Amino acid sequence: MAAEHAPLFTHQKITTATRHRKTTTGYFNMSQQGNPSGKAGPQFLGRTPTEWLLSLPVFSLLLLTLIIGTGEMFHGQLLRMGETLFGDTKSGVQYFMLRADPTVPDCNPNPDIDAAVSAQMSKAPASADAIDALFADEIQDPAAIKASMQKAAVLCQEKQLMYKNISSHLTPTVKAYRAVETAFFGIFHFGMDNRSLVLLLMVLIASINTTLGEHHIALRPPKTRTDFRIYAFMLTLANAVLTFSSVQYLMMEHASGIALDKPWLYYVWIGMFGILTLISLKQLIFMPRRATEGGTIGLAMLSIPLYAWMALIGGFYFISHGHFSAQAIYLNQMVELSGIFLNLALFIWAGMLLKQTQVVDRFLDILRPWKFSPEMLTYFILLGAALPTAYTGASGIFVIAAGALIYNEVRHAGGTRQFALAASAMSGSLGVVLRPCLLIVLIAALNKQVRTVDLYHWGIWVFFLTSTLFLIAAQMSRTQKVKIESPKVAIPGMLRALGPVLPYAIITMVIVLGYRYLLDTKLDEFTAPVIMPVIMIVLVIFDRLRRDTKPAPISEVADTSPEDHIAPAPGLAAVEKSIRFATNETIGHIGALILLMALSLSMGGVVERSGVMEHFPHTFPNVWVAMTFLMVSKVILGMIMDPFGAVILVSATLAPIAYNSGIDPVHFWMMVLVAFELGYLMPPVALNQLLLRQVVGEKEIDIATEEVRHLGFYRRYERWILPIIVLSVSLIIVAYGPLLTFGK
């Protein structure tokens, strides 16, 4: 058994340069998107056509989203700065008056008042009406008319004076400043008015990229000709169903006789699914050259993307019930929540930028001198991973960003492949209850019964519970004696490792304080989606411009050539390459994840319209029965749906049952979050396990399975069982603990 835990090779570190290359053998290898052969292909100005047509537009949309998110706070500061620089209290000129050229007053500041009064009196007609006669003296009172004209003259003089003052303050400097300020306001205002368009265009481009590169999420990647044939056929059928529903939605809206508010929205949906249908049809006709002969129908069914399964199940249900446009209607919920999904895209980008830095590797340098056992090292890694998980929005994003690195580090410490896979799969599961996780923001937005501050408060206790249970479970399953380096050796090494970490901490703190004091914006759950990508971009720039970037050794999960393991030469070219690579990865994940989330909304519609929930009681005889039912149902939802779609469904259907049954709303949602995370690690889908499989690679998974085939049940399935045990016990405590303690 000792041999089973022996390191695969001597202690090495996987760094950013490795992750620039082929970090996976699965279908999330973004370095070869849309080019399965792996050849560079034709280039123009050093970029492939895919990068010009897909990467650059998405990069521009991501930047626009950053501008939209930063726009209000930054524009407010521009206005305040303009007032400070160009406002004149003595003359009464404020900056807002200088934002446009003033118009010349069309009044006379020095009229001949007596002549004007006489003219007014001569124009006043005599009235024979008795009622008019009652007010004749007041209407034709010369004194009142004169006073009114004198007041109008004074007002005109003030207007003329203000016009002269404003004109005198319109210096070339003011005009240059206001040009920048108003241009920024125009972009910001356009972005705010068209957030849904920005989201749809981003998803359109990303989904094309994902479909071209065959990067959709599935239980296994297609390998054989049978796999690819069924994969392409089902994807073609799914996209055709979605196109049909979108067309029906547009026809229904036209038939209503009401003018369409945003007609482009319908055409983008139709165009997107129509294009995806044509791409899938082409893939059905032209088999990729890497497809091998043979294959079975059973395995090929596992290669069908989850996105296609959801589209077909939802589509056929609605079509069979005569609701042809229902699927498109539910998909439009994504547009209504465009802010949430744009923030998710920014979080994904932040996660991919994190992969391009040495932040995680430098943090692990602090732990390495202690030479912890794999179990203890993993515990500290999970504690450290909780914070970036919270700041990257969801557990799956962190698994994509750092799963391969954590896997390698646990292996290098002597952990088995099965244990390393278990730890990496749940590396993002503990931090989803911490500030500023986007899921909690969505929960609070959809449920007025809870506040983010309360959820984050109790989330800290849930985090300590789950992390402690993992430590206990890992120690109980270990087979080696605990070994730890002497403090006399470890502490100096740890202190030396702190030095390289300090610049990252200082840069992060400077940016956070800059937002706090320059833009009057603190880092919280609402601003994190905007601030985190900015921090990551600056850290990437810092990493690529520094002179002590570490070379990258050969990774056990990276199929690369020796020349790939040379650290890139520092400079602006390296900065551009890293940001471009991160953006390429982001595109694939946006196309795969957000499409999956959009179809989860459709599946939620199936559950809602099918009347399944009507068969369950809206109240239960006691709170214990209610909690048990709700707990089991949330785990099942987590097994088949993504977190964002599941939260929307639960908010509309199951949350009212919990409230009516006397379950405290905060208690209910903390249970939901833990149940979801358990579901994401359980078959049949196990989304986090799927994402880990894609970043580690199919070959490594096959090796991990083969090397324990002769061992007992637990060791054969440790990568599944360990996370399930930890989160199952955590879920039971979170669900029933408050009921025992507080009775609610």
Protein Blocks (a to p, Z undefined) as FASTA:
>chain_A
ZZmmpcfbdcddddfklmmmcfbfbfkbfklgoilnopnbjaeehiafklmmmmmmmmmm
mmmmmmmmmmmmmmmmmmmmmmmmmgcfknopafklmmpccdddfbdfbbcfklmmmmmm
mmpccdfbfklmmmmmmmmmmklmmmmmmmmmmmmmmmmmmmmmmmmmmcfklmmmmmmm
mmmmmmmmmmmmmmmmmmmmmmmmmmmmmmmnopaccfbdcfblmlmmmmmmmmmmmmmm
mmmmmmmmmmmmmmnopacfblmlmmmmmmmmmmmmmmmmmmmmmccfklcgeddfklmm
mmpcfklmmmmmmmmmmmmnopaklmmmmmmmmmmmmmmmmmmmmmmmmmmmmmmpcklm
mmmmmmmmnopafklmmmmmmmmmmmmmmmnopaklmmmmmmmmmmmmmmmnopafklmm
mmmmmmmmmmmmpccdfklmmmmmmmmkbcfklmmmmmmmmmmmmmmmmmmmmmmmpcbd
cddddfklmmmmmmmmmmmmmmmmmmmmmmmmmmmmmnopacdfklmmmmmmmmmmmmmm
mmmmpmkbccddddfkbccdfklmgccdedjklmmmmmmmmmmmmmmmmmmmmmmmmmmm
mmmmmmmmnommmmpcfbdfbfklmmmmmmmmmmmmmmmpcfklmmmmmmmmmmmmmmmn
opafklmmmmmmmmmmmmmmccfklmmlmmmmmmnopklmmmmmmmmmmmcfklmmmmmm
mmmmmmmmmmmmmmmmmmmmnoZZ
